Amino acid sequence: MKDMLSCKGYFGSIHYNQKDRVFYGKVEFIRALVSYEGRDGETLEAAFSEAVEDYLATCAEHGT
C-alpha cells in the first residue's frame, strides 16, 4: 500500500501536521484506536512498530 507503514501484518497511516511539525498516524483496519507520532521518518516508524507491539500485547492480555 502506498503511503502506509507495515509491521507484522498491520498497516499504519502517515500524516504531517505542518503547524506542530510532527508526523502522526494510526493503525488502520482494527477496531481500537492506536495512534503514534514522530518528528521524522525514523522516529515515526519506531513509534508505529512500538504501537503495534503494545496493541498485540494488550490483545494477548485480554485474550482477543
Biotite code that builds the C-alpha atoms (Angstrom):
import biotite.structure as struc

atoms = struc.array([
    struc.Atom([0.000, 0.000, 0.000], chain_id="A", res_id=1, res_name="MET", atom_name="CA", element="C"),
    struc.Atom([1.216, 3.442, -0.869], chain_id="A", res_id=2, res_name="LYS", atom_name="CA", element="C"),
    struc.Atom([1.854, 5.959, 1.903], chain_id="A", res_id=3, res_name="ASP", atom_name="CA", element="C"),
    struc.Atom([1.394, 3.406, 4.653], chain_id="A", res_id=4, res_name="MET", atom_name="CA", element="C"),
    struc.Atom([3.670, 1.715, 7.126], chain_id="A", res_id=5, res_name="LEU", atom_name="CA", element="C"),
    struc.Atom([3.530, -2.024, 7.756], chain_id="A", res_id=6, res_name="SER", atom_name="CA", element="C"),
    struc.Atom([4.576, -4.212, 10.662], chain_id="A", res_id=7, res_name="CYS", atom_name="CA", element="C"),
    struc.Atom([3.590, -7.797, 11.462], chain_id="A", res_id=8, res_name="LYS", atom_name="CA", element="C"),
    struc.Atom([0.674, -7.655, 9.022], chain_id="A", res_id=9, res_name="GLY", atom_name="CA", element="C"),
    struc.Atom([-0.690, -4.362, 10.379], chain_id="A", res_id=10, res_name="TYR", atom_name="CA", element="C"),
    struc.Atom([-0.804, -1.109, 8.446], chain_id="A", res_id=11, res_name="PHE", atom_name="CA", element="C"),
    struc.Atom([-0.445, 2.443, 9.637], chain_id="A", res_id=12, res_name="GLY", atom_name="CA", element="C"),
    struc.Atom([-1.304, 5.774, 8.088], chain_id="A", res_id=13, res_name="SER", atom_name="CA", element="C"),
    struc.Atom([1.156, 8.633, 7.638], chain_id="A", res_id=14, res_name="ILE", atom_name="CA", element="C"),
    struc.Atom([0.131, 12.278, 8.054], chain_id="A", res_id=15, res_name="HIS", atom_name="CA", element="C"),
    struc.Atom([2.012, 15.509, 8.685], chain_id="A", res_id=16, res_name="TYR", atom_name="CA", element="C"),
    struc.Atom([0.959, 18.423, 10.876], chain_id="A", res_id=17, res_name="ASN", atom_name="CA", element="C"),
    struc.Atom([2.760, 21.447, 9.487], chain_id="A", res_id=18, res_name="GLN", atom_name="CA", element="C"),
    struc.Atom([1.873, 23.693, 12.436], chain_id="A", res_id=19, res_name="LYS", atom_name="CA", element="C"),
    struc.Atom([3.354, 21.326, 15.025], chain_id="A", res_id=20, res_name="ASP", atom_name="CA", element="C"),
    struc.Atom([5.981, 19.955, 12.592], chain_id="A", res_id=21, res_name="ARG", atom_name="CA", element="C"),
    struc.Atom([5.201, 16.357, 13.537], chain_id="A", res_id=22, res_name="VAL", atom_name="CA", element="C"),
    struc.Atom([4.335, 13.207, 11.617], chain_id="A", res_id=23, res_name="PHE", atom_name="CA", element="C"),
    struc.Atom([1.488, 11.117, 13.017], chain_id="A", res_id=24, res_name="TYR", atom_name="CA", element="C"),
    struc.Atom([-0.768, 8.233, 12.151], chain_id="A", res_id=25, res_name="GLY", atom_name="CA", element="C"),
    struc.Atom([-2.935, 5.418, 13.414], chain_id="A", res_id=26, res_name="LYS", atom_name="CA", element="C"),
    struc.Atom([-3.024, 1.674, 12.994], chain_id="A", res_id=27, res_name="VAL", atom_name="CA", element="C"),
    struc.Atom([-5.617, 1.056, 10.301], chain_id="A", res_id=28, res_name="GLU", atom_name="CA", element="C"),
    struc.Atom([-8.171, -1.737, 9.824], chain_id="A", res_id=29, res_name="PHE", atom_name="CA", element="C"),
    struc.Atom([-8.586, -2.540, 13.534], chain_id="A", res_id=30, res_name="ILE", atom_name="CA", element="C"),
    struc.Atom([-11.446, -1.646, 15.885], chain_id="A", res_id=31, res_name="ARG", atom_name="CA", element="C"),
    struc.Atom([-9.254, 0.026, 18.508], chain_id="A", res_id=32, res_name="ALA", atom_name="CA", element="C"),
    struc.Atom([-7.775, 3.489, 18.168], chain_id="A", res_id=33, res_name="LEU", atom_name="CA", element="C"),
    struc.Atom([-3.998, 3.085, 18.245], chain_id="A", res_id=34, res_name="VAL", atom_name="CA", element="C"),
    struc.Atom([-2.027, 6.184, 17.273], chain_id="A", res_id=35, res_name="SER", atom_name="CA", element="C"),
    struc.Atom([1.634, 7.185, 17.120], chain_id="A", res_id=36, res_name="TYR", atom_name="CA", element="C"),
    struc.Atom([3.791, 10.172, 16.195], chain_id="A", res_id=37, res_name="GLU", atom_name="CA", element="C"),
    struc.Atom([7.365, 11.137, 15.435], chain_id="A", res_id=38, res_name="GLY", atom_name="CA", element="C"),
    struc.Atom([9.479, 14.106, 14.398], chain_id="A", res_id=39, res_name="ARG", atom_name="CA", element="C"),
    struc.Atom([10.920, 12.371, 11.312], chain_id="A", res_id=40, res_name="ASP", atom_name="CA", element="C"),
    struc.Atom([10.568, 9.178, 9.301], chain_id="A", res_id=41, res_name="GLY", atom_name="CA", element="C"),
    struc.Atom([12.828, 7.162, 11.577], chain_id="A", res_id=42, res_name="GLU", atom_name="CA", element="C"),
    struc.Atom([11.041, 8.084, 14.805], chain_id="A", res_id=43, res_name="THR", atom_name="CA", element="C"),
    struc.Atom([7.632, 7.671, 13.146], chain_id="A", res_id=44, res_name="LEU", atom_name="CA", element="C"),
    struc.Atom([8.494, 4.127, 12.039], chain_id="A", res_id=45, res_name="GLU", atom_name="CA", element="C"),
    struc.Atom([9.828, 3.271, 15.500], chain_id="A", res_id=46, res_name="ALA", atom_name="CA", element="C"),
    struc.Atom([6.690, 4.662, 17.161], chain_id="A", res_id=47, res_name="ALA", atom_name="CA", element="C"),
    struc.Atom([4.483, 2.699, 14.758], chain_id="A", res_id=48, res_name="PHE", atom_name="CA", element="C"),
    struc.Atom([6.329, -0.563, 15.489], chain_id="A", res_id=49, res_name="SER", atom_name="CA", element="C"),
    struc.Atom([6.073, 0.094, 19.228], chain_id="A", res_id=50, res_name="GLU", atom_name="CA", element="C"),
    struc.Atom([2.349, 0.844, 18.890], chain_id="A", res_id=51, res_name="ALA", atom_name="CA", element="C"),
    struc.Atom([1.782, -2.463, 17.064], chain_id="A", res_id=52, res_name="VAL", atom_name="CA", element="C"),
    struc.Atom([3.759, -4.367, 19.715], chain_id="A", res_id=53, res_name="GLU", atom_name="CA", element="C"),
    struc.Atom([1.756, -2.692, 22.502], chain_id="A", res_id=54, res_name="ASP", atom_name="CA", element="C"),
    struc.Atom([-1.507, -3.455, 20.720], chain_id="A", res_id=55, res_name="TYR", atom_name="CA", element="C"),
    struc.Atom([-0.578, -7.128, 20.326], chain_id="A", res_id=56, res_name="LEU", atom_name="CA", element="C"),
    struc.Atom([0.472, -7.350, 23.990], chain_id="A", res_id=57, res_name="ALA", atom_name="CA", element="C"),
    struc.Atom([-2.837, -5.808, 25.080], chain_id="A", res_id=58, res_name="THR", atom_name="CA", element="C"),
    struc.Atom([-4.765, -8.241, 22.891], chain_id="A", res_id=59, res_name="CYS", atom_name="CA", element="C"),
    struc.Atom([-2.853, -11.153, 24.400], chain_id="A", res_id=60, res_name="ALA", atom_name="CA", element="C"),
    struc.Atom([-3.578, -9.940, 27.942], chain_id="A", res_id=61, res_name="GLU", atom_name="CA", element="C"),
    struc.Atom([-7.286, -9.776, 27.187], chain_id="A", res_id=62, res_name="HIS", atom_name="CA", element="C"),
    struc.Atom([-7.399, -12.977, 25.172], chain_id="A", res_id=63, res_name="GLY", atom_name="CA", element="C"),
    struc.Atom([-8.562, -11.303, 21.981], chain_id="A", res_id=64, res_name="THR", atom_name="CA", element="C"),
])
